[in-house]
Amino acid sequence: MTVVSALIGLVAGLVIGALVVWILAGSRMQRVSERAVQAEALLAAARAETETARAETQVARAETVAARAQVTAGASMADLITPVRESLENLRRASDASSRDRASAEATLTSQITAVQERYQSLEGATKQLVSALSRGQTRGQWGEMQLEGLLQHAGLVEGVHFTRQGTRRDGESAVRPDIVIMMPGGGEVLIDAKFPFDAYWQASTAEEQVTRDEFMRKHAADVLLRARELSSKGYSDGAKSPDFVVMFLPLESLLSSALDADGLLLERTFERKVVLATPTTMLALLRTIAFGYQRQLMADNAEQIRQAGAEMLTRLANLSEHLEGMRRGLDQAVKGYNSFVGSFDRQAMRQARRMHEMGVEAPKGVESPAAIETDLRTSDPAALRSD
C-alpha cells in the first residue's frame, strides 16, 4: 500500500507539478504572447515607420528628380529664351534703325517734293513763256531754225559749205527768202522753210473735253494745209536749181501725227501743192542722204585727183628715165674715153718710162699704170614696165 500510495503520491505530485508547470508555462506563454504581440506591434510600427521613411525617401527622391528636372527645364528654357531675347533685341535695333531711316527718308522725300514743286512752278512759268513766245510767228520760225540747225550739225553738214541761211531767190521781180538752202552734191538745191502753225495744236493739248480737243485738232490740220498753200504760192522752187518742191519743217513729231489723225488726206493735199512735210525724223534721214552724197562725191573727187596725180607721177618718171638714159650714155662715153686714155698711156708714157728705167734713170717715186674699167653699166629692163 505504501508503494502504491507512494506511486499515487508521486503521480499526483507529477500531475500537480505538471499542472503547476502548465500554469506557470501558460502564464509565461501569455507573457510571451503579449510580448510577441507587443513585438509584432513594434515590428508593425517599425515597418510602418520604414514604409513612411521609404515613402518619404521616395518623395524626397521624386522631389530631387523634380528639382533636377526643374533645373534642367530652367536651363533648357534659358537656352531657348536666349536666342529669342537676342532676336527681340536685334528686332528692336532694326526697328530703331528703320525708324531713323524712315525719318531721314521722309525728310529727304519732303525736300525732294519741295524741289519738284519748285521745279514744276519754274517749268510751268517757262512753259507759259514758251507758249507766249511761240504764239508769235517770227519766234516760231527762229525756234524751228534752231531745231533744224541741230539736225544739220548732227548730219555733218557745214554752214557755208553745204548750206546757207535765208538766201534770197529771185522769181521775176519778186524775191523770196527760204530759211535754209542746202546745196546738193553735183548741183541743185533743197529749200527748207522752218515756220509752222502752233496755236490750235496748243489749244487742243490743253483742252479738257474730247470734243473741244478734236475741234482744235481739225483746226490745226487746216492751219498746216494753209501754211502749205502759202509756201506753194511763194514759188520757192521756181527761181532755184532745186527739185520741184519745198520742204516745210515741223520741229515736233506730234505736230504732223495729230494733223494726220484729224485729216488723213493732208499729205496728199500738200504734195499736190509741191510741199513736203518733214518732222525731225524724216528731216534727219533727208540730211544724212545728202551728206552721203557729199561723201560719194568726195570719194569720186579724190579718185580723180589720185588719177591725175598718178598720171603726173608717170610723166615725171618718164622724164627721169630720159635723164638717167642720158647719164648712162655719158658715163658709157666717159668709160670708153677713160679706157682709150689708159691704152694710150700704156703705149706712150709707160713704155718710155720702162726704157728710161732700163737706161739707169732712177725716179724718186715709181710710176704705175692705171687700171682699165672692166665693169659694164647696167641698163633698165623694158619688161619691168609691162604688167604681169
NUTIBA-888831 format. One line per 4 residues: for each residue x, y, z of C-alpha. Coordinates in Angstrom, 2 decimals, padded with zeros to 5 digits, always signed. Layout:
% residues N
X:Y:Z  ... .
% end
This chain:
% residues 388
+000.00:+000.00:+000.00  +002.77:+002.17:+000.83  +004.33:+001.64:-002.50  +001.02:+002.24:-004.17 .
+000.44:+005.26:-002.11  +003.84:+006.34:-002.86  +003.25:+005.83:-006.53  -000.06:+007.58:-006.29 .
+001.55:+010.38:-004.42  +004.27:+010.51:-006.95  +001.82:+010.56:-009.77  -000.25:+013.13:-008.04 .
+002.86:+015.19:-007.45  +003.83:+014.84:-011.00  +000.36:+015.86:-012.03  +000.37:+018.74:-009.65 .
+003.83:+019.65:-010.75  +002.83:+019.40:-014.34  -000.26:+021.42:-013.56  +001.84:+023.98:-011.77 .
+004.33:+023.91:-014.57  +001.50:+024.21:-017.05  +000.02:+027.05:-015.13  +003.36:+028.71:-014.89 .
+004.07:+027.94:-018.53  +000.65:+029.31:-019.51  +001.37:+032.45:-017.58  +004.78:+032.61:-019.23 .
+003.25:+031.84:-022.65  +000.73:+034.55:-022.07  +003.54:+036.93:-021.27  +005.42:+035.61:-024.23 .
+002.27:+036.06:-026.38  +001.83:+039.50:-025.02  +005.45:+040.19:-025.68  +005.05:+038.68:-029.14 .
+002.05:+040.87:-029.70  +003.97:+043.85:-028.47  +006.89:+042.82:-030.63  +004.56:+042.41:-033.56 .
+003.09:+045.82:-032.78  +006.58:+047.27:-032.52  +007.53:+045.45:-035.71  +004.41:+046.76:-037.43 .
+005.21:+050.20:-036.13  +008.77:+049.79:-037.31  +007.54:+048.58:-040.65  +005.11:+051.49:-040.82 .
+007.92:+053.85:-039.94  +010.11:+052.10:-042.52  +007.36:+052.42:-045.12  +006.85:+056.01:-044.09 .
+010.59:+056.59:-044.30  +010.69:+054.77:-047.62  +007.73:+056.83:-048.85  +009.40:+059.95:-047.60 .
+012.61:+058.81:-049.28  +010.72:+058.21:-052.49  +009.04:+061.57:-052.12  +012.42:+063.12:-051.46 .
+013.82:+061.33:-054.47  +010.84:+062.44:-056.50  +011.30:+065.99:-055.24  +015.01:+065.73:-056.05 .
+014.24:+064.42:-059.54  +011.60:+067.11:-059.94  +014.06:+069.70:-058.73  +016.67:+068.38:-061.10 .
+014.09:+068.30:-063.89  +013.05:+071.83:-062.96  +016.68:+072.93:-063.01  +017.21:+071.16:-066.35 .
+013.98:+072.60:-067.67  +015.04:+076.01:-066.40  +018.39:+075.67:-068.16  +016.68:+074.45:-071.34 .
+014.17:+077.28:-071.09  +017.04:+079.72:-070.62  +018.76:+078.24:-073.66  +015.51:+078.65:-075.59 .
+014.82:+082.13:-074.30  +018.36:+083.44:-075.02  +018.02:+083.33:-078.89  +014.52:+084.75:-078.58 .
+015.85:+087.54:-076.37  +018.69:+088.17:-078.83  +016.24:+088.13:-081.74  +014.00:+090.58:-079.93 .
+017.00:+092.79:-079.22  +018.06:+092.66:-082.87  +014.48:+093.36:-083.90  +014.41:+096.34:-081.57 .
+017.68:+097.66:-083.00  +016.45:+097.08:-086.56  +013.19:+098.83:-085.68  +015.11:+101.79:-084.27 .
+017.34:+101.93:-087.36  +014.28:+101.61:-089.59  +012.61:+104.42:-087.71  +015.70:+106.61:-088.15 .
+015.94:+105.68:-091.83  +012.24:+106.34:-092.32  +012.56:+109.71:-090.66  +015.60:+110.50:-092.85 .
+013.78:+109.24:-095.95  +010.72:+111.28:-095.07  +012.88:+114.36:-094.66  +014.64:+113.66:-097.97 .
+011.33:+112.94:-099.69  +009.89:+116.14:-098.28  +012.84:+118.14:-099.60  +012.60:+116.40:-102.97 .
+008.86:+117.05:-103.17  +009.55:+120.68:-102.33  +012.23:+120.80:-105.05  +009.85:+119.12:-107.53 .
+007.16:+121.63:-106.69  +009.60:+124.47:-107.20  +010.78:+122.96:-110.49  +007.20:+122.39:-111.53 .
+006.40:+126.01:-110.83  +009.53:+127.04:-112.71  +008.62:+124.69:-115.57  +005.09:+125.99:-115.58 .
+006.43:+129.54:-115.81  +008.87:+128.54:-118.55  +006.06:+126.74:-120.39  +003.90:+129.83:-120.25 .
+006.80:+131.90:-121.55  +007.42:+129.35:-124.31  +003.76:+129.31:-125.29  +003.72:+133.11:-125.24 .
+006.85:+133.16:-127.40  +005.55:+130.53:-129.81  +002.36:+132.47:-130.26  +004.39:+134.83:-132.49 .
+005.18:+133.56:-135.97  +008.68:+135.05:-136.06  +009.65:+133.35:-132.80  +008.25:+130.03:-134.04 .
+010.39:+130.39:-137.14  +013.51:+131.06:-135.06  +012.81:+128.05:-132.83  +012.25:+125.88:-135.89 .
+015.54:+127.13:-137.33  +017.34:+126.22:-134.09  +015.91:+122.70:-134.22  +016.84:+122.43:-137.88 .
+020.38:+123.68:-137.19  +020.87:+120.90:-134.64  +019.81:+118.33:-137.23  +022.18:+119.86:-139.80 .
+025.09:+119.60:-137.38  +024.12:+116.05:-136.46  +024.09:+115.10:-140.13  +027.60:+116.55:-140.55 .
+026.67:+119.43:-142.87  +028.69:+122.64:-142.52  +027.29:+126.14:-142.97  +028.81:+127.93:-145.92 .
+029.95:+124.65:-147.42  +026.83:+122.53:-147.58  +024.05:+125.00:-146.69  +023.29:+128.71:-146.26 .
+020.74:+130.67:-144.24  +017.96:+132.77:-145.74  +019.45:+133.01:-149.18  +017.40:+135.33:-151.37 .
+015.88:+133.76:-154.50  +014.56:+135.90:-157.37  +011.33:+134.95:-159.08  +010.87:+137.60:-161.73 .
+010.52:+140.88:-159.92  +009.74:+139.32:-156.51  +012.28:+137.94:-154.07  +011.78:+135.03:-151.67 .
+013.96:+134.01:-148.75  +013.73:+130.39:-147.56  +015.07:+129.77:-144.06  +017.67:+127.17:-145.10 .
+019.12:+126.42:-148.55  +021.01:+123.13:-148.81  +023.40:+122.73:-151.75  +023.19:+119.25:-153.19 .
+026.32:+117.43:-154.37  +026.73:+117.75:-158.11  +024.49:+120.85:-158.28  +020.96:+121.67:-157.22 .
+019.41:+122.97:-154.01  +016.86:+121.89:-151.40  +014.82:+124.75:-149.92  +013.51:+124.44:-146.34 .
+011.04:+126.66:-144.50  +011.01:+126.37:-140.69  +007.84:+128.36:-139.83  +004.97:+126.18:-138.58 .
+001.44:+126.61:-137.12  +001.18:+126.03:-133.37  -001.76:+127.90:-131.77  -004.53:+125.39:-132.48 .
-002.26:+122.49:-131.56  -001.50:+124.01:-128.15  -005.17:+124.78:-127.50  -006.01:+121.17:-128.36 .
-003.32:+119.92:-125.99  -004.67:+121.97:-123.07  -008.35:+121.29:-123.75  -010.11:+119.14:-121.13 .
-013.06:+117.88:-123.19  -012.56:+115.47:-126.06  -014.99:+117.32:-128.33  -013.09:+120.58:-127.89 .
-009.80:+118.79:-128.40  -010.99:+117.21:-131.66  -012.24:+120.57:-132.90  -008.87:+122.25:-132.26 .
-007.02:+119.33:-133.90  -009.09:+119.78:-137.06  -008.25:+123.48:-136.87  -004.55:+122.56:-136.55 .
-004.72:+120.33:-139.65  -006.37:+123.18:-141.55  -003.61:+125.56:-140.38  -000.92:+123.17:-141.65 .
-002.63:+122.96:-145.04  -002.99:+126.76:-145.10  +000.73:+127.16:-144.41  +001.48:+124.71:-147.23 .
-000.64:+126.82:-149.57  +001.30:+129.93:-148.55  +004.62:+128.21:-149.31  +003.27:+126.99:-152.64 .
+002.15:+130.47:-153.58  +005.64:+131.91:-152.93  +007.13:+129.75:-155.66  +010.34:+128.94:-153.79 .
+011.46:+126.30:-156.26  +010.70:+128.35:-159.38  +013.77:+130.55:-159.12  +016.25:+127.96:-157.88 .
+018.11:+124.92:-159.12  +016.13:+122.63:-156.88  +013.69:+119.73:-157.11  +010.12:+120.69:-157.78 .
+009.14:+121.00:-154.11  +009.89:+122.92:-150.92  +010.28:+121.30:-147.51  +008.04:+122.51:-144.67 .
+009.79:+121.59:-141.40  +007.67:+120.71:-138.33  +010.01:+120.54:-135.28  +007.69:+118.21:-133.32 .
+006.62:+114.74:-134.45  +003.20:+115.24:-132.85  +002.57:+118.34:-134.97  +002.31:+116.10:-138.04 .
+000.82:+112.97:-136.43  -002.01:+114.90:-134.76  -002.75:+116.75:-138.02  -002.84:+113.43:-139.91 .
-005.21:+112.00:-137.30  -007.55:+114.90:-137.95  -007.11:+114.89:-141.76  -005.98:+111.64:-143.36 .
-005.57:+113.28:-146.79  -003.27:+116.06:-145.52  -000.09:+114.63:-147.05  -001.69:+114.15:-150.43 .
-003.07:+117.68:-150.40  +000.33:+119.17:-149.52  +002.06:+117.04:-152.21  -000.30:+118.48:-154.77 .
+000.98:+121.93:-153.80  +004.66:+120.80:-154.13  +005.22:+120.99:-150.39  +006.79:+118.14:-148.40 .
+006.03:+117.95:-144.67  +009.09:+116.85:-142.69  +009.48:+116.08:-138.99  +012.86:+115.75:-137.22 .
+012.98:+112.03:-138.08  +012.34:+112.39:-141.79  +014.41:+115.57:-141.98  +017.43:+113.84:-140.45 .
+017.06:+111.00:-142.96  +016.98:+113.54:-145.82  +020.01:+115.44:-144.49  +022.03:+112.27:-143.97 .
+021.19:+111.19:-147.51  +022.56:+114.50:-148.79  +025.65:+114.10:-146.57  +026.16:+110.61:-148.01 .
+026.00:+112.12:-151.50  +028.74:+114.56:-150.48  +030.85:+111.68:-149.23  +030.42:+109.82:-152.51 .
+031.28:+112.97:-154.44  +034.34:+113.48:-152.25  +035.41:+109.90:-152.95  +034.92:+110.47:-156.68 .
+036.86:+113.76:-156.50  +039.63:+112.01:-154.58  +039.71:+109.23:-157.15  +040.05:+111.78:-159.96 .
+042.78:+113.60:-158.05  +044.56:+110.28:-157.47  +044.29:+109.51:-161.20  +045.68:+112.92:-162.08 .
+048.48:+112.58:-159.51  +049.30:+109.12:-160.90  +049.44:+110.45:-164.45  +051.68:+113.29:-163.32 .
+053.93:+110.86:-161.44  +054.25:+108.64:-164.55  +055.16:+111.71:-166.64  +057.83:+112.69:-164.13 .
+059.15:+109.12:-164.07  +059.39:+109.19:-167.87  +061.39:+112.45:-167.71  +063.60:+110.98:-165.00 .
+064.14:+107.90:-167.12  +065.23:+110.08:-170.03  +067.69:+111.88:-167.78  +069.04:+108.58:-166.49 .
+069.45:+107.35:-170.05  +071.42:+110.48:-170.91  +073.58:+109.94:-167.83  +074.11:+106.33:-168.85 .
+075.21:+107.35:-172.33  +077.53:+110.00:-170.87  +079.00:+107.52:-168.42  +079.46:+104.98:-171.19 .
+081.29:+107.56:-173.29  +083.39:+108.55:-170.28  +084.33:+104.89:-169.60  +085.26:+104.38:-173.21 .
+087.33:+107.60:-173.23  +088.98:+106.57:-169.94  +089.86:+103.12:-171.30  +091.21:+104.69:-174.52 .
+093.30:+107.08:-172.45  +094.66:+104.18:-170.33  +095.63:+102.27:-173.50  +097.34:+105.30:-174.98 .
+099.07:+105.96:-171.64  +100.42:+102.41:-171.58  +101.66:+102.63:-175.17  +103.12:+106.10:-174.99 .
+104.15:+107.03:-171.46  +104.71:+103.72:-169.67  +106.80:+102.20:-172.45  +109.08:+105.25:-172.47 .
+109.26:+105.15:-168.66  +110.40:+101.49:-168.70  +113.05:+102.29:-171.33  +114.44:+105.16:-169.24 .
+114.46:+102.86:-166.22  +116.44:+100.31:-168.19  +118.91:+103.08:-169.12  +119.59:+103.63:-165.43 .
+117.40:+106.60:-164.69  +116.13:+106.27:-161.12  +112.82:+108.02:-160.27  +112.17:+109.07:-156.66 .
+108.69:+107.56:-156.95  +107.55:+104.67:-159.07  +105.08:+105.21:-161.89  +102.19:+102.78:-162.05 .
+099.86:+102.29:-164.98  +096.19:+102.98:-164.09  +093.80:+100.00:-164.43  +091.12:+099.94:-167.06 .
+087.39:+099.95:-166.08  +086.04:+096.47:-166.74  +082.52:+096.89:-165.19  +079.68:+097.44:-167.65 .
+076.92:+099.94:-166.91  +073.55:+098.36:-166.04  +070.56:+099.14:-168.25  +066.85:+099.03:-167.27 .
+064.77:+096.03:-168.26  +061.98:+097.14:-170.61  +059.92:+094.17:-169.44  +059.64:+095.72:-165.94 .
+057.30:+098.38:-167.35  +054.87:+095.76:-168.61  +052.22:+094.39:-166.24  +052.33:+090.75:-165.26 .
% end
